[in-house]
Amino acid sequence: MLSISVLLTLLFFNGSLFSKESDFLENILALTSSKQGFYKAGESYFSQDGKKIIFQGAENKESPYQMYLVDLETTHLWQVSPNQGCCTCGFFDPLDKKIIFSSSFKSSEPYVKKLSSTYHWDLTPYMNIYHANYDGSNLTSLTSGSAYSAESAFSYDGKEIVFASNESGSMNLYVMDRDGKNKRQLTFTTTSYNGGPFFSPDNSSIIFRSDRRKKDYLELYLIDKISLKETRLTDNHEVNWAPFFHPSGEFIVYTRSSNHHKSYHLFLLHLETKEELQITTESNFNGLASFSLDGKKITWTSKREDGSPQIFIADFLTPKHWIN
């Protein structure tokens, strides 16, 4: 088991080596690596003050993900989830020194590694959303039951949580109050997947991914939280997923593959002009990006160091022609 006292060795990548990436990313650092005991790590998000990151990591190919926090100032790393079951989708609470994440640790069904030659995302049964302190204590369930309830994120004002669940029989989006009460359904498809939701910075709408047009080919959508009016943001019949708002609210970062799950890169999409810009070129996988609240930092998952998916962080440079 990884020691909670493990110190991270930040690996520096010279931005000048990646001329295209250097237009958007500077001072790229690796926050995790296989040398530190992580077989894989991914899906990282900043705390509101930008000083911590939450992510999921696994020690070997047979072990499930557990949740970790890292302090960016001290490089101190510690596990926050119970050391059992599957864990995923961590996020920071804007109103308190707490986190949310999903875990199946209360499931009576043992974890079984599902092997597949194709890309897939396991919808683990008894996956529920939990609220906890930064050290993992005071663990409180916000959802319950045998369904998969995960992919959760707080609104920017901290009053609500959006998440995805298959409790209706298919994957749809829901919003609930921060204490798990007043749950209401946002999407109502019966055969497709809807997931990966995040609030817009003004808390009025939610961005998400769905394969409702063609199975396994995800497109990005925006839904108004009150009217439930939807707007499709992509129309390329490729794989588009993991969207996340820049705090300006003017553009998003997302992950895109034009080669059927064989090569992923980060793209920016300006919501008004519809201009798209590719911001990563190194490696065959870059995805699951998020911004710090001040928009100056970006974190994402990449295979660029040693071929295993690991967490990276960089200074983010907004395209000059997008700055008002």
C-alpha positions as CSV (number, residue, x, y, z in Angstrom):
1,M,0.0,0.0,0.0
2,L,1.3,3.5,-0.8
3,S,2.5,5.3,2.2
4,I,0.6,8.5,3.0
5,S,3.9,10.1,3.5
6,V,5.1,9.6,-0.1
7,L,6.6,12.8,-1.5
8,L,6.1,13.5,-5.2
9,T,9.1,14.2,-7.5
10,L,7.8,16.8,-10.0
11,L,9.3,16.1,-13.4
12,F,9.9,19.2,-15.5
13,F,9.3,19.1,-19.3
14,N,10.8,21.9,-21.4
15,G,7.9,23.6,-23.1
16,S,10.1,24.5,-26.1
17,L,10.3,20.8,-27.0
18,F,6.6,20.8,-27.9
19,S,6.2,23.9,-30.1
20,K,2.5,23.5,-30.6
21,E,1.8,22.7,-27.0
22,S,3.9,25.6,-25.8
23,D,1.4,28.0,-27.3
24,F,-1.0,26.8,-24.6
25,L,1.0,25.0,-21.9
26,E,4.1,26.1,-20.0
27,N,6.1,24.5,-17.2
28,I,4.6,21.0,-17.6
29,L,5.1,18.9,-14.4
30,A,4.3,15.3,-13.7
31,L,2.4,14.9,-10.4
32,T,2.3,11.1,-10.4
33,S,4.5,8.4,-12.0
34,S,5.0,4.6,-12.0
35,K,8.2,5.2,-10.1
36,Q,6.0,6.4,-7.1
37,G,3.9,3.2,-7.2
38,F,1.1,4.3,-9.4
39,Y,0.3,1.8,-12.2
40,K,-2.1,4.5,-13.4
41,A,-3.7,7.7,-12.2
42,G,-6.3,10.0,-13.7
43,E,-9.2,12.5,-13.4
44,S,-7.7,15.3,-11.4
45,Y,-9.4,18.5,-10.1
46,F,-8.2,21.6,-8.2
47,S,-9.3,22.8,-4.8
48,Q,-10.8,26.3,-4.8
49,D,-7.6,27.9,-3.6
50,G,-5.6,26.0,-6.3
51,K,-3.3,24.5,-3.6
52,K,-4.5,20.9,-3.7
53,I,-5.6,18.3,-6.3
54,I,-7.8,15.3,-5.9
55,F,-7.4,12.3,-8.3
56,Q,-7.9,8.6,-8.6
57,G,-5.0,6.1,-8.7
58,A,-4.3,2.4,-8.8
59,E,-1.2,0.5,-7.7
60,N,-1.3,-2.3,-10.2
61,K,-3.5,-3.5,-13.2
62,E,-5.6,-5.8,-11.0
63,S,-6.4,-3.2,-8.2
64,P,-9.3,-0.8,-8.3
65,Y,-8.9,3.0,-8.2
66,Q,-8.6,4.7,-4.8
67,M,-8.9,8.4,-4.2
68,Y,-5.9,10.6,-3.3
69,L,-5.2,14.2,-2.4
70,V,-1.9,16.0,-3.1
71,D,-0.8,19.3,-1.6
72,L,0.9,21.2,-4.4
73,E,3.0,23.4,-2.0
74,T,4.4,20.6,0.1
75,T,4.1,17.7,-2.4
76,H,2.5,15.6,0.4
77,L,0.3,12.9,-0.9
78,W,-2.3,10.8,1.0
79,Q,-5.2,8.4,0.3
80,V,-8.6,9.5,1.4
81,S,-10.9,6.6,0.4
82,P,-11.6,3.4,2.3
83,N,-9.1,0.8,1.0
84,Q,-11.8,-1.4,-0.5
85,G,-14.2,-1.4,-3.4
86,C,-13.8,0.8,-6.5
87,C,-13.5,4.6,-6.2
88,T,-13.8,7.4,-8.8
89,C,-14.9,11.0,-9.6
90,G,-13.5,13.1,-6.8
91,F,-14.3,16.8,-6.4
92,F,-13.8,19.6,-3.9
93,D,-16.5,21.2,-1.8
94,P,-16.5,25.0,-2.5
95,L,-18.1,25.8,0.9
96,D,-16.1,23.6,3.3
97,K,-12.8,21.8,3.6
98,K,-14.4,18.6,2.3
99,I,-14.5,16.5,-0.8
100,I,-17.0,14.2,-2.6
101,F,-16.2,11.0,-4.5
102,S,-17.9,7.8,-5.5
103,S,-17.1,4.4,-4.0
104,S,-18.5,0.9,-4.0
105,F,-16.9,0.0,-0.7
106,K,-20.2,-0.8,1.0
107,S,-21.1,-3.3,-1.8
108,S,-21.7,-6.9,-0.8
109,E,-20.3,-7.8,-4.3
110,P,-16.5,-8.3,-4.4
111,Y,-14.5,-6.2,-6.9
112,V,-13.8,-8.2,-10.0
113,K,-11.4,-6.9,-12.7
114,K,-13.2,-6.8,-16.1
115,L,-10.7,-7.4,-18.9
116,S,-11.6,-6.0,-22.3
117,S,-9.7,-5.4,-25.5
118,T,-11.8,-2.3,-26.3
119,Y,-12.4,1.0,-24.5
120,H,-15.1,0.9,-21.9
121,W,-16.1,2.6,-18.6
122,D,-17.3,0.2,-15.9
123,L,-20.7,1.1,-14.4
124,T,-19.9,-0.6,-11.1
125,P,-22.9,-1.6,-9.0
126,Y,-23.4,-0.1,-5.6
127,M,-21.3,2.9,-6.6
128,N,-22.5,5.8,-4.4
129,I,-21.5,9.4,-3.7
130,Y,-19.8,10.2,-0.4
131,H,-18.9,13.4,1.4
132,A,-15.8,13.5,3.5
133,N,-13.1,15.6,5.2
134,Y,-9.8,16.1,3.5
135,D,-8.3,13.2,5.4
136,G,-11.2,10.9,4.5
137,S,-12.8,11.0,7.9
138,N,-16.5,11.7,8.6
139,L,-17.5,9.8,5.5
140,T,-21.2,10.5,4.8
141,S,-23.3,8.9,2.0
142,L,-25.3,11.3,-0.2
143,T,-26.8,8.5,-2.4
144,S,-27.6,4.8,-1.6
145,G,-28.7,1.7,-3.3
146,S,-27.4,-0.8,-5.9
147,A,-27.2,1.6,-8.9
148,Y,-24.2,3.3,-10.3
149,S,-24.2,6.9,-9.0
150,A,-21.0,8.8,-9.8
151,E,-19.4,11.3,-12.1
152,S,-20.4,14.0,-9.6
153,A,-19.3,17.7,-9.3
154,F,-20.3,20.6,-7.1
155,S,-21.9,23.8,-8.5
156,Y,-19.5,26.8,-8.2
157,D,-21.6,28.2,-5.4
158,G,-21.5,24.9,-3.6
159,K,-25.2,24.6,-3.2
160,E,-25.8,21.7,-5.6
161,I,-24.2,18.5,-6.9
162,V,-24.7,17.2,-10.4
163,F,-24.1,13.5,-11.1
164,A,-24.9,10.6,-13.4
165,S,-26.8,7.4,-12.4
166,N,-28.4,4.4,-14.0
167,E,-31.0,4.0,-11.3
168,S,-33.8,4.6,-13.9
169,G,-32.4,1.7,-16.0
170,S,-30.2,3.8,-18.3
171,M,-27.6,6.4,-17.6
172,N,-29.1,9.9,-17.0
173,L,-28.2,13.1,-15.3
174,Y,-29.4,14.3,-11.9
175,V,-29.0,17.3,-9.6
176,M,-29.4,17.2,-5.8
177,D,-28.8,19.6,-3.0
178,R,-25.3,19.5,-1.3
179,D,-26.7,17.3,1.5
180,G,-28.2,14.7,-1.0
181,K,-31.7,15.9,-0.7
182,N,-34.2,17.3,-3.3
183,K,-32.9,15.1,-6.1
184,R,-34.3,15.8,-9.6
185,Q,-33.7,14.2,-13.0
186,L,-32.3,16.3,-15.9
187,T,-32.2,13.9,-18.9
188,F,-34.6,11.2,-19.7
189,T,-33.1,9.0,-22.5
190,T,-33.9,5.3,-22.2
191,T,-31.1,3.6,-24.2
192,S,-28.1,6.0,-24.4
193,Y,-25.4,7.1,-22.0
194,N,-25.5,10.6,-20.5
195,G,-22.6,11.4,-18.1
196,G,-19.5,13.4,-17.1
197,P,-21.5,16.5,-16.1
198,F,-20.1,19.8,-14.8
199,F,-21.8,23.1,-13.9
200,S,-21.1,26.3,-15.9
201,P,-19.4,29.0,-13.8
202,D,-22.7,30.9,-13.4
203,N,-24.4,27.7,-12.2
204,S,-27.2,28.1,-14.8
205,S,-26.3,25.2,-17.1
206,I,-24.5,21.9,-17.2
207,I,-22.2,20.5,-19.8
208,F,-22.1,16.7,-20.4
209,R,-21.4,13.9,-22.9
210,S,-23.8,11.5,-24.5
211,D,-23.8,8.8,-27.2
212,R,-27.4,9.3,-28.1
213,R,-26.7,9.9,-31.8
214,K,-24.4,6.8,-32.2
215,K,-23.5,4.2,-29.7
216,D,-20.0,4.8,-28.2
217,Y,-19.5,8.0,-30.2
218,L,-19.8,10.7,-27.6
219,E,-20.9,14.2,-28.4
220,L,-21.0,17.2,-26.1
221,Y,-24.2,18.9,-24.9
222,L,-25.2,21.8,-22.7
223,I,-28.5,21.7,-20.8
224,D,-30.2,24.5,-19.0
225,K,-30.7,23.5,-15.4
226,I,-34.2,25.0,-15.1
227,S,-35.8,24.7,-18.6
228,L,-33.9,21.5,-19.5
229,K,-33.4,22.9,-23.0
230,E,-30.4,21.2,-24.6
231,T,-27.8,22.5,-27.1
232,R,-25.4,20.2,-28.9
233,L,-21.9,21.6,-28.9
234,T,-20.1,19.1,-31.2
235,D,-21.1,17.6,-34.5
236,N,-18.1,15.6,-35.8
237,H,-19.2,12.0,-35.4
238,E,-16.0,11.4,-33.4
239,V,-15.4,10.6,-29.7
240,N,-15.8,13.8,-27.7
241,W,-15.8,13.6,-23.9
242,A,-14.6,15.0,-20.5
243,P,-15.7,18.6,-21.1
244,F,-14.8,21.2,-18.4
245,F,-15.5,24.9,-18.3
246,H,-12.8,27.6,-18.2
247,P,-13.8,29.9,-15.3
248,S,-14.4,32.7,-17.7
249,G,-17.4,30.7,-19.0
250,E,-16.4,31.6,-22.6
251,F,-14.8,28.3,-23.6
252,I,-14.3,24.7,-22.6
253,V,-11.5,22.1,-22.7
254,Y,-12.4,18.6,-23.7
255,T,-11.0,15.3,-24.9
256,R,-11.4,14.2,-28.5
257,S,-10.4,11.2,-30.6
258,S,-10.8,11.0,-34.3
259,N,-9.4,7.4,-34.4
260,H,-12.0,5.4,-32.5
261,H,-10.4,5.4,-29.0
262,K,-6.8,5.0,-30.3
263,S,-5.5,8.5,-29.9
264,Y,-6.8,11.2,-27.6
265,H,-5.9,14.9,-27.3
266,L,-7.1,18.0,-25.5
267,F,-9.1,20.6,-27.5
268,L,-10.5,24.0,-26.6
269,L,-13.9,25.0,-27.9
270,H,-15.0,28.7,-27.8
271,L,-18.7,28.6,-27.1
272,E,-19.6,31.7,-29.0
273,T,-17.4,31.5,-32.1
274,K,-17.3,27.7,-32.2
275,E,-13.6,27.8,-32.9
276,E,-11.7,24.7,-31.9
277,L,-8.0,24.5,-31.1
278,Q,-5.9,21.4,-30.4
279,I,-3.7,22.0,-27.4
280,T,-1.8,18.7,-26.9
281,T,0.3,16.8,-29.4
282,E,2.6,14.7,-27.3
283,S,1.8,11.0,-26.7
284,N,-1.2,9.0,-27.8
285,F,-3.4,9.9,-24.8
286,N,-4.1,13.3,-23.2
287,G,-7.5,13.7,-21.6
288,L,-9.7,14.5,-18.5
289,A,-8.5,18.1,-18.1
290,S,-9.7,20.7,-15.6
291,F,-8.8,24.3,-14.8
292,S,-7.9,26.0,-11.6
293,L,-10.5,28.5,-10.4
294,D,-8.3,31.5,-11.5
295,G,-7.9,29.9,-15.0
296,K,-4.1,30.0,-14.7
297,K,-3.4,26.3,-14.2
298,I,-4.6,23.2,-16.0
299,T,-4.3,19.5,-14.9
300,W,-4.9,16.5,-17.0
301,T,-4.1,12.8,-17.6
302,S,-1.4,11.8,-20.1
303,K,0.8,8.8,-21.1
304,R,3.6,11.1,-22.2
305,E,6.2,10.1,-19.5
306,D,6.5,6.3,-19.6
307,G,3.4,5.1,-21.4
308,S,1.2,4.8,-18.3
309,P,-1.6,7.2,-17.6
310,Q,-0.5,9.7,-15.0
311,I,-1.4,13.2,-13.7
312,F,0.2,16.3,-15.1
313,I,-0.1,20.0,-14.4
314,A,0.9,23.1,-16.3
315,D,0.5,26.9,-16.6
316,F,-2.3,27.5,-19.0
317,L,-2.1,30.2,-21.7
318,T,-5.4,31.5,-23.0
319,P,-5.3,32.0,-26.8
320,K,-4.5,35.7,-27.3
321,H,-7.3,36.3,-29.8
322,W,-9.7,34.9,-27.2
323,I,-8.8,37.5,-24.6
324,N,-11.2,40.5,-24.5
